[in-house]
Amino acid sequence: EILLPGADTGEEMLQHDGEESGVIMKGQIELTVGEKVRVLTEGEGYYFDSHIPHRFRNVGDEEAIIVSANTPASF
């Protein structure tokens, strides 16, 4: 996934069945899962249950590249 500076996954939080994990390959993102907000940078990863409302936002000055996986797969 590539998020340009200032881009996000939308005003509404995402929520769906499954689990998500990923690693930040470049840049930095702000990840919100429920009430928790954390900025992740290159080399850091995440894991959470996807039924919890969540959102990704690029808070850096360069594109953010994320390698992620969902189970079950969602599009």
C-alpha positions as CSV (number, residue, x, y, z in Angstrom):
1,E,0.0,0.0,0.0
2,I,1.2,3.5,-0.7
3,L,-0.2,6.6,1.1
4,L,0.9,10.0,-0.2
5,P,1.6,12.8,2.3
6,G,-1.6,13.8,4.1
7,A,-3.6,10.8,2.6
8,D,-5.7,8.6,4.8
9,T,-8.2,5.8,4.6
10,G,-11.2,8.2,5.0
11,E,-13.1,10.2,7.6
12,E,-15.0,7.1,8.7
13,M,-13.1,4.4,10.5
14,L,-12.8,1.1,8.8
15,Q,-14.3,-2.0,10.4
16,H,-14.6,-5.6,9.1
17,D,-14.2,-9.2,10.1
18,G,-10.7,-10.6,10.5
19,E,-7.2,-9.6,11.6
20,E,-4.6,-7.3,10.1
21,S,-0.9,-7.0,10.4
22,G,1.8,-5.0,8.5
23,V,5.1,-3.3,8.5
24,I,6.1,0.2,7.5
25,M,8.6,0.0,4.8
26,K,9.1,3.7,4.2
27,G,7.8,6.9,5.8
28,Q,5.5,7.2,8.8
29,I,1.9,6.6,9.4
30,E,-0.5,7.4,12.2
31,L,-2.5,4.3,13.0
32,T,-5.7,4.6,15.0
33,V,-7.3,1.4,16.4
34,G,-10.3,2.1,18.6
35,E,-9.2,4.9,21.1
36,K,-5.5,4.2,20.6
37,V,-3.4,6.4,18.3
38,R,0.2,5.7,17.5
39,V,2.7,7.0,14.9
40,L,4.7,4.2,13.3
41,T,7.9,4.7,11.4
42,E,10.1,2.6,9.0
43,G,10.7,-0.9,10.3
44,E,7.8,-0.9,12.9
45,G,4.8,-3.1,12.5
46,Y,1.3,-3.6,13.8
47,Y,-1.3,-6.3,14.4
48,F,-5.0,-5.9,15.5
49,D,-8.4,-7.4,15.2
50,S,-10.1,-5.7,12.2
51,H,-13.5,-5.6,13.9
52,I,-12.2,-2.8,16.0
53,P,-12.7,0.6,14.1
54,H,-9.4,1.6,12.6
55,R,-7.8,4.3,10.3
56,F,-4.4,4.9,8.6
57,R,-3.0,8.3,7.9
58,N,0.3,9.5,6.4
59,V,1.6,12.2,8.8
60,G,5.0,12.5,7.1
61,D,6.4,14.6,4.3
62,E,7.1,11.7,2.0
63,E,5.0,8.7,0.7
64,A,4.4,5.9,3.2
65,I,4.8,2.4,2.0
66,I,3.1,-0.4,4.0
67,V,3.2,-4.2,3.4
68,S,0.1,-5.6,5.0
69,A,-2.0,-8.7,5.2
70,N,-5.6,-9.4,6.2
71,T,-7.2,-12.6,7.1
72,P,-9.7,-13.5,5.8
73,A,-8.7,-11.6,2.7
74,S,-10.7,-8.4,2.0
75,F,-10.7,-6.0,-0.9
